């Protein structure tokens, strides 16, 4: 990665960097010569991309196939009200190019998949995963380990966040060393299901951008071998040591993973397949229209029920379900719904283990009902 000369207007733009003895002109030239892959242009991707572009990273490769939704605007500062319904990649690229015209923003309006991961990663100096799902986390980790690229990791939920750097080729562990197996589907809520404080992605995303800058310039001590956890309610920062696992299937002494796999299958997620115990919202509506006898259970939190609910649903939060099983009928079909299907899938598994035989998950949850059946039910 040869250093790149700076133009006069770049010297003025980055003057505060040049004043830092540990950074200086050499650090700025390294940034200009660097290429960073940022997966996601959402909550984490917004501060990551904005600060790296403002700092002068030469080329940002941005990957996102989503569109801007009104619920994004509480935290995804790359996008504005005028961008609702627009491709996130389009609005992000427009904002970033305005932020710093000296940086090349290379957009890819695609999902990050096993089919394109190597091509997107191979010529980048640093990869930053700004997504919020386990299949992409394992995919980005595996691609980076196999191609010997540092992977900056972050995650957020409600009031808590964490950040680390995974780079076995530099002596640290990989994500699989910390989490050899993914959690069961529905066990860990997504940001959409569990919520996230709007400022939290800014805090964690800025940390992730800082780690990328340190890796590129060679200054400081990156978070390799450490996981930094932040609790914003108490504003406590805790650092946990992470060690490379010699038994790791990917980066251990005798690796068994040598190529990318189907990560949705690995994580137990297959969006294109309906499970035997699932109903669509169309199924639910048909049964209601036919006045069929069934019990509708809502396992969301009370504040969600206040925002939007289905008529006749009985609300028992997932966390209370185990102690309130006596409130459920054993002589009726039970349909379980949540916001988008994750928590209700876990509830169905719990009920089956408790001996409830005729239990069905409503795929897509109340959001699918709003989108496909009744738009007067608020989408949140």
QUINORSUL-V369107 format. One record per backbone hydrogen bond with DSSP energy under -0.5 kcal/mol. CO is the residue of the C=O (numbers start at 0). NH is the residue of the N-H. E is the energy in kcal/mol with one decimal. If there is no record, write none. Layout:
# QUINORSUL-V369107
co=[CO CO]
nh=[NH NH]
e=[E E]
This chain:
# QUINORSUL-V369107
co=[6 7 8 9 11 13 13 14 16 16 18 19 19 22 23 24 25 26 27 28 28 29 30 30 33 34 34 35 35 36 36 37 37 38 41 42 43 44 45 46 47 48 49 50 51 51 52 57 58 58 59 59 60 61 62 65 65 67 68 68 69 70 71 71 74 75 79 80 82 85 86 87 88 89 90 91 92 93 94 95 99 102 103 103 104 105 107 107 110 112 115 116 117 120 124 125 126 127 127 128 129 129 132 133 134 135 136 137 138 139 140 141 142 143 143 144 149 149 150 150 151 152 154 156 156 157 158 159 160 161 162 163 164 164 165 166 166 167 172 173 173 174 183 183 186 189 190 194 196 196 198 199 200 201 202 203 204 205 206 207 208 209 210 211 212 213 213 219 221 222 222 224 225 226 226 227 228 229 229 230 230 235 237 239 243 244 245 245 247 248 248 251 255 260 261 262 263 264 267 269 274 276 278 279 280 281 282 283 284 285 286 287 291 292 294 294 295 296 296 297 298 300 300 301 302 303 309 312 313 313 316 316 317 319 319 320 323 324 332 333 334 335 336 337 338 339 340 341 342 343 344 345 346 347 348 349 350 351 354 356 357 359 360 360 361 363 363 364 365 366 367 368 368 373 375 377]
nh=[10 11 12 13 14 16 17 18 19 23 20 22 23 26 27 28 29 30 31 3 32 33 33 57 58 124 125 37 60 38 127 39 62 129 45 46 47 48 49 50 51 52 53 54 55 56 55 103 35 60 61 105 37 107 39 87 88 84 71 72 72 73 74 75 76 78 82 83 85 67 90 91 92 93 94 95 96 97 98 99 102 104 59 105 106 61 63 109 112 116 119 120 121 123 149 36 151 38 129 153 43 44 136 137 138 139 140 141 142 143 144 145 146 147 148 147 126 151 152 165 128 163 161 158 159 196 231 156 229 154 227 152 166 224 150 169 171 170 166 176 177 178 186 187 188 193 194 157 199 200 202 203 204 205 206 207 208 209 210 211 212 213 214 215 216 217 218 221 223 164 225 241 227 228 239 162 237 160 231 234 235 230 228 226 245 247 252 253 251 255 256 254 257 262 265 266 268 267 269 272 277 360 362 283 284 285 286 287 288 289 291 290 293 332 296 334 313 298 336 315 317 303 304 305 306 307 312 314 297 315 319 320 320 322 323 323 326 327 294 359 296 361 298 365 366 363 344 345 346 347 348 349 350 351 352 353 355 354 356 358 333 335 278 362 364 366 367 368 369 370 371 372 373 376 377 379]
e=[-2.2 -1.7 -2.2 -2.5 -1.2 -1.3 -1.6 -1.1 -1.7 -1.2 -0.6 -1.3 -1.5 -2.1 -1.6 -2.3 -1.8 -2.0 -2.2 -1.0 -1.5 -0.6 -1.3 -2.6 -1.6 -3.1 -1.1 -0.6 -3.2 -0.6 -3.0 -0.8 -2.1 -2.1 -2.1 -0.8 -2.0 -2.7 -2.5 -2.4 -2.1 -2.5 -2.4 -2.0 -0.9 -2.3 -0.7 -2.6 -2.5 -0.5 -0.7 -3.3 -3.0 -2.4 -2.6 -2.3 -0.5 -3.0 -2.1 -0.6 -1.1 -0.6 -1.9 -2.6 -1.3 -1.7 -1.8 -1.5 -2.8 -3.0 -2.1 -2.7 -2.5 -2.2 -2.2 -2.7 -2.4 -1.5 -1.9 -1.9 -1.5 -0.6 -2.6 -0.7 -0.7 -2.5 -1.8 -2.0 -0.8 -1.8 -2.1 -2.2 -2.6 -2.3 -0.6 -2.4 -3.0 -2.7 -0.9 -0.6 -0.5 -0.6 -1.5 -2.5 -2.2 -3.1 -2.0 -2.7 -2.7 -2.1 -2.5 -2.5 -1.7 -0.6 -2.7 -0.7 -2.4 -0.5 -0.6 -3.0 -2.2 -2.1 -2.2 -0.6 -2.6 -2.9 -2.2 -2.4 -3.1 -1.9 -2.7 -2.7 -0.6 -0.6 -2.5 -1.8 -2.0 -1.7 -1.2 -0.9 -1.0 -2.7 -2.4 -0.5 -0.6 -3.4 -2.2 -2.7 -1.4 -0.6 -1.6 -2.5 -2.8 -1.7 -1.5 -2.3 -2.3 -2.2 -2.3 -2.0 -2.2 -2.3 -2.3 -2.3 -2.5 -2.0 -0.6 -0.5 -1.1 -1.6 -1.2 -3.0 -0.5 -0.6 -2.7 -1.8 -2.8 -2.0 -0.6 -1.2 -1.9 -2.5 -3.5 -2.8 -0.7 -2.3 -2.3 -0.6 -1.4 -2.0 -2.6 -0.7 -0.7 -0.9 -2.1 -1.9 -4.0 -1.2 -0.5 -1.5 -1.8 -2.7 -2.7 -2.0 -2.3 -2.4 -2.3 -2.0 -2.9 -2.0 -2.8 -1.2 -0.8 -0.7 -0.6 -3.0 -2.8 -0.6 -2.9 -2.4 -1.9 -0.8 -1.8 -1.9 -1.1 -2.4 -2.0 -0.5 -3.1 -0.7 -1.9 -0.8 -1.0 -0.7 -0.6 -1.4 -1.8 -1.8 -3.2 -2.8 -3.4 -2.8 -2.2 -2.5 -2.3 -0.7 -1.2 -1.5 -2.2 -2.4 -1.9 -2.2 -2.7 -2.4 -2.1 -1.4 -2.7 -1.5 -0.7 -1.2 -2.5 -3.0 -3.3 -1.0 -1.7 -0.5 -1.5 -1.6 -2.3 -2.2 -2.7 -2.3 -2.7 -1.6 -0.6 -0.5]
